[in-house]
């Protein structure tokens, strides 16, 4: 390990040959996916190269040290994968709920629209025309009066009466 810590590539090659099968086996046992375990093993071996100077012989053998790093790295990979899966599942649940909310909102809007149309049919012709011009076309009282060729006070009265009837028909309380 001292030679690896000093950057000796030949020493690392010997270390790699000795430890790579063990490191890969530990990773495979924890991760349970061949491709993922190969990535973990590669990361561990790179860590051994980079952190060789941190190895302390009095803390245990090189094999034990490498096995500990491999196990920890593999567990981290599993936790990361689980957290990622949990996030995706939560996102899918939120999107599903959003889609349901959109459908519910569309149904509610359709029902409201049908009720408005039904209530509009219950108005007199002048009330219906005045309310429709004002609320669906955005005309002012004066523009509604001109469009219907009706005196302004009559239009205001018909619209007020029509809106009261719509409110009552829709079941709106004030």
C-alpha positions as CSV (number, residue, x, y, z in Angstrom):
1,X,0.0,0.0,0.0
2,X,2.9,2.3,0.7
3,X,4.1,1.9,-2.9
4,X,0.5,2.5,-4.2
5,X,0.3,5.6,-2.1
6,X,3.5,6.8,-3.8
7,X,1.9,6.4,-7.2
8,X,3.5,3.1,-8.2
9,X,1.3,1.8,-11.0
10,X,2.9,-1.7,-10.9
11,X,2.1,-2.0,-7.2
12,X,-1.5,-0.9,-7.9
13,X,-1.8,-3.5,-10.7
14,X,-0.8,-6.3,-8.2
15,X,-3.2,-4.8,-5.7
16,X,-6.0,-4.7,-8.3
17,X,-5.5,-8.3,-9.4
18,X,-5.6,-9.4,-5.8
19,X,-8.6,-7.4,-4.6
20,X,-10.8,-6.7,-7.7
21,X,-12.6,-10.1,-7.5
22,X,-13.3,-9.7,-3.8
23,X,-14.5,-6.1,-4.2
24,X,-16.7,-7.1,-7.2
25,X,-18.2,-10.1,-5.2
26,X,-19.1,-7.9,-2.3
27,X,-20.7,-5.3,-4.6
28,X,-22.6,-7.9,-6.5
29,X,-23.9,-9.5,-3.3
30,X,-25.2,-6.1,-2.0
31,X,-26.3,-4.4,-5.2
32,X,-27.6,-7.6,-6.9
33,X,-27.2,-6.1,-10.4
34,X,-24.1,-7.1,-12.5
35,X,-23.7,-3.7,-14.3
36,X,-24.2,-1.7,-11.1
37,X,-21.8,-4.0,-9.2
38,X,-19.2,-3.5,-11.9
39,X,-19.5,0.2,-11.5
40,X,-19.2,0.0,-7.7
41,X,-16.2,-2.2,-8.0
42,X,-14.5,0.2,-10.4
43,X,-15.3,3.2,-8.1
44,X,-13.8,1.3,-5.1
45,X,-10.6,0.4,-6.9
46,X,-10.2,4.0,-8.0
47,X,-10.8,5.0,-4.3
48,X,-8.1,2.5,-3.2
49,X,-5.7,4.1,-5.7
50,X,-6.5,7.7,-4.6
51,X,-6.8,7.0,-0.8
52,X,-3.9,4.5,-0.5
53,X,-2.1,7.0,1.8
54,X,-5.0,6.9,4.3
55,X,-4.5,3.1,4.8
56,X,-3.3,2.3,8.4
57,X,-1.9,-1.2,8.8
58,X,-2.6,-1.2,12.6
59,X,-6.4,-0.8,11.8
60,X,-6.6,-4.1,9.8
61,X,-5.5,-5.8,6.7
62,X,-5.6,-4.3,3.2
63,X,-8.2,-6.9,2.3
64,X,-10.4,-5.9,5.2
65,X,-10.0,-2.2,4.4
66,X,-10.9,-2.8,0.7
67,X,-13.9,-5.0,1.7
68,X,-15.2,-2.3,4.1
69,X,-14.9,0.4,1.4
70,X,-16.6,-1.9,-1.1
71,X,-19.5,-2.7,1.2
72,X,-20.1,0.9,2.2
73,X,-20.0,2.0,-1.5
74,X,-22.4,-0.8,-2.5
75,X,-24.8,0.1,0.3
76,X,-24.7,3.8,-0.7
77,X,-25.5,2.7,-4.3
78,X,-28.5,0.7,-3.1
79,X,-29.7,3.6,-1.0
80,X,-29.3,6.0,-3.8
81,X,-31.2,3.8,-6.2
82,X,-34.0,3.3,-3.6
83,X,-34.2,7.0,-3.0
84,X,-34.3,7.7,-6.8
85,X,-37.1,5.1,-7.2
86,X,-39.0,6.6,-4.3
87,X,-38.8,10.1,-5.9
88,X,-40.0,8.8,-9.2
89,X,-42.9,6.9,-7.6
90,X,-43.8,10.0,-5.6
91,X,-43.6,12.2,-8.8
92,X,-45.8,9.6,-10.7
93,X,-48.3,9.7,-7.8
94,X,-48.4,13.5,-7.9
95,X,-48.8,13.5,-11.7
96,X,-51.6,10.9,-11.5
97,X,-53.4,13.0,-8.8
98,X,-53.0,16.1,-11.0
99,X,-54.5,14.3,-14.0
100,X,-57.4,13.2,-11.8
101,X,-57.8,16.7,-10.6
102,X,-57.9,18.0,-14.2
103,X,-60.5,15.4,-15.1
104,X,-62.6,16.3,-12.0
105,X,-62.3,20.0,-12.8
106,X,-63.3,19.4,-16.4
107,X,-66.4,17.4,-15.3
108,X,-67.3,20.1,-12.8
109,X,-66.9,22.8,-15.4
110,X,-69.0,20.9,-17.9
111,X,-71.8,20.3,-15.2
112,X,-71.7,24.0,-14.3
113,X,-71.9,25.0,-18.0
114,X,-74.9,22.7,-18.5
115,X,-76.6,24.2,-15.5
116,X,-75.9,27.7,-16.8
117,X,-77.3,26.8,-20.2
118,X,-80.4,25.2,-18.6
119,X,-80.9,28.3,-16.4
120,X,-80.4,30.6,-19.4
121,X,-83.2,28.8,-21.2
122,X,-85.5,29.7,-18.3
123,X,-85.1,33.5,-18.9
124,X,-87.2,35.6,-21.2
125,X,-85.8,36.2,-24.7
126,X,-84.7,39.8,-23.8
127,X,-83.1,38.8,-20.5
128,X,-81.2,35.9,-22.2
129,X,-80.0,38.1,-25.1
130,X,-78.9,40.9,-22.8
131,X,-77.1,38.6,-20.3
132,X,-75.4,36.7,-23.2
133,X,-74.2,39.9,-24.9
134,X,-72.9,41.3,-21.7
135,X,-71.2,38.2,-20.2
136,X,-70.2,36.2,-23.2
137,X,-69.4,39.0,-25.6
138,X,-68.2,41.5,-23.1
139,X,-70.6,44.4,-24.1
140,X,-71.4,47.2,-21.8
141,X,-75.1,48.1,-20.9
142,X,-75.1,50.8,-23.5
143,X,-73.7,48.5,-26.2
144,X,-76.3,45.8,-25.3
145,X,-79.0,48.4,-25.6
146,X,-77.8,49.5,-29.0
147,X,-77.4,45.9,-30.2
148,X,-81.0,45.0,-29.1
149,X,-82.5,48.4,-30.2
150,X,-83.9,48.7,-26.7
151,X,-83.9,51.6,-24.3
152,X,-80.9,51.5,-21.8
153,X,-83.1,51.5,-18.6
154,X,-85.1,48.5,-20.0
155,X,-81.9,46.6,-20.7
156,X,-80.5,47.3,-17.2
157,X,-83.8,46.2,-15.7
158,X,-84.0,43.0,-17.8
159,X,-80.4,42.2,-17.0
160,X,-80.9,42.7,-13.3
161,X,-84.0,40.5,-13.3
162,X,-82.3,37.9,-15.5
163,X,-79.2,37.7,-13.2
164,X,-81.5,37.3,-10.2
165,X,-83.3,34.4,-11.9
166,X,-79.9,32.9,-12.9
167,X,-78.7,33.2,-9.3
168,X,-81.8,31.5,-8.0
169,X,-81.8,28.8,-10.6
170,X,-78.1,28.1,-9.9
171,X,-78.7,27.9,-6.2
172,X,-76.3,30.6,-5.3
173,X,-76.8,32.2,-1.9
174,X,-75.8,35.7,-1.2
